[in-house]
Amino acid sequence: MNKKTAISIILAGILMGAVAGIGSYKVFFAHATGYYPGGGAGYDPDEVMKAILGRKSVRHFTDQRVPRETLEHLTRAGMAAPSALNRQPWAFVVVTERARLDRLAEALPFAKMLKQAPAAIVVCGIASGSAGSDYWVMDCSAASQNILLAAEAMGLGAVWTAAYPSAERIAGVRAVLGIPDTAVPLNVIPLGYPTGEDKPKNKYRAENVHWERW
Ligand SMILES: Cc1cc2nc3c(=O)[nH]c(=O)nc-3n(C[C@H](O)[C@H](O)[C@H](O)COP(=O)(O)O)c2cc1C
């Protein structure tokens, strides 16, 4: 090794060390002071926005299975959603058995991707008749969106396929999964690792935003 190469290697090492050092200093500084540049609660706003803007309906999956802990995390994301009067009127059915996923695909005319998906989460609403129960669709929709965003952030792909409000589709999903009359399947969310075919759409329209008044 000549002198020039040795100096280049040493300089590259110093540079890499400095980059790593600044990175860990930023984390240390944020934890020590409670001051997180950009994200008040400590999130990296760029990363959060990346997951929100990068989310898309994914209908093409590889055959890689989704670990149980990952599916559990997704239900945790669902249950973190806001709900009217904090009623949390939801229940989740996690499905990974091939035969059951195929039967769900047969019950739902617009969910044929279930035949390829290694897993699905069915978000169900509990409309108890008590105060606030009219909100179950909104509450369970918020839970569903949390699942879709968490899936995107975890490198998974997912798509909302509707059961509610079609009586026929609700009955079909109920029959496959043994869902009692006290719960209504709002949707079926097929999940898996994306093949990369599905891309996010740019849906931002400045004319849909009214400032101060319509
Ligand atoms: C209430 C609701 C019902 C939907 N039902 C279906 C469905 O049955 N099958 C399907 O493939 N996609 C369904 N979608 C996904 C939409 O087609 C999709 O969100 C829309 O085309 C926008 O695309 P994006 O999710 O990639 O942004 C549904 C979405 C919502 C919110």
The ligand as an SDF file (V2000), in Angstrom:
LIG
                    3D

 31 33  0  0  0  0  0  0  0  0999 V2000
  -64.2630    1.9800    2.1200 C   0  0  0  0  0  0  0  0  0  0  0  0
  -63.2730    1.4010    1.1290 C   0  0  0  0  0  0  0  0  0  0  0  0
  -63.6070    0.2650    0.4300 C   0  0  0  0  0  0  0  0  0  0  0  0
  -62.6950   -0.3090   -0.4550 C   0  0  0  0  0  0  0  0  0  0  0  0
  -63.0060   -1.5010   -1.0580 N   0  0  0  0  0  0  0  0  0  0  0  0
  -62.0820   -2.0940   -1.8520 C   0  0  0  0  0  0  0  0  0  0  0  0
  -62.3230   -3.4080   -2.3730 C   0  0  0  0  0  0  0  0  0  0  0  0
  -63.3520   -4.0400   -2.0990 O   0  0  0  0  0  0  0  0  0  0  0  0
  -61.3880   -3.9640   -3.1800 N   0  0  0  0  0  0  0  0  0  0  0  0
  -60.2120   -3.3040   -3.4740 C   0  0  0  0  0  0  0  0  0  0  0  0
  -59.3960   -3.8670   -4.2130 O   0  0  0  0  0  0  0  0  0  0  0  0
  -59.9440   -2.0730   -2.9880 N   0  0  0  0  0  0  0  0  0  0  0  0
  -60.8400   -1.4580   -2.1810 C   0  0  0  0  0  0  0  0  0  0  0  0
  -60.5590   -0.2430   -1.6070 N   0  0  0  0  0  0  0  0  0  0  0  0
  -59.2770    0.4420   -1.9210 C   0  0  0  0  0  0  0  0  0  0  0  0
  -59.4890    1.6040   -2.8890 C   0  0  0  0  0  0  0  0  0  0  0  0
  -59.7720    1.1070   -4.1780 O   0  0  0  0  0  0  0  0  0  0  0  0
  -58.2130    2.4820   -2.9050 C   0  0  0  0  0  0  0  0  0  0  0  0
  -57.9750    2.9790   -1.6110 O   0  0  0  0  0  0  0  0  0  0  0  0
  -58.3300    3.6530   -3.8790 C   0  0  0  0  0  0  0  0  0  0  0  0
  -58.3650    3.1840   -5.2080 O   0  0  0  0  0  0  0  0  0  0  0  0
  -57.1570    4.6150   -3.7650 C   0  0  0  0  0  0  0  0  0  0  0  0
  -55.9230    3.9510   -3.9970 O   0  0  0  0  0  0  0  0  0  0  0  0
  -54.7770    3.9050   -2.8960 P   0  0  0  0  0  0  0  0  0  0  0  0
  -55.2960    3.1850   -1.6770 O   0  0  0  0  0  0  0  0  0  0  0  0
  -53.6610    3.1350   -3.5590 O   0  0  0  0  0  0  0  0  0  0  0  0
  -54.3920    5.3000   -2.5660 O   0  0  0  0  0  0  0  0  0  0  0  0
  -61.4420    0.3270   -0.7030 C   0  0  0  0  0  0  0  0  0  0  0  0
  -61.1240    1.4790    0.0230 C   0  0  0  0  0  0  0  0  0  0  0  0
  -62.0110    2.0070    0.9400 C   0  0  0  0  0  0  0  0  0  0  0  0
  -61.5990    3.2180    1.7560 C   0  0  0  0  0  0  0  0  0  0  0  0
  1  2  1  0
  2  3  1  0
  2 30  2  0
  3  4  2  0
  4  5  1  0
  4 28  1  0
  5  6  2  0
  6  7  1  0
  6 13  1  0
  7  8  2  0
  7  9  1  0
  9 10  1  0
 10 11  2  0
 10 12  1  0
 12 13  2  0
 13 14  1  0
 14 15  1  0
 14 28  1  0
 15 16  1  0
 16 17  1  0
 16 18  1  0
 18 19  1  0
 18 20  1  0
 20 21  1  0
 20 22  1  0
 22 23  1  0
 23 24  1  0
 24 25  2  0
 24 26  1  0
 24 27  1  0
 28 29  2  0
 29 30  1  0
 30 31  1  0
M  END
$$$$
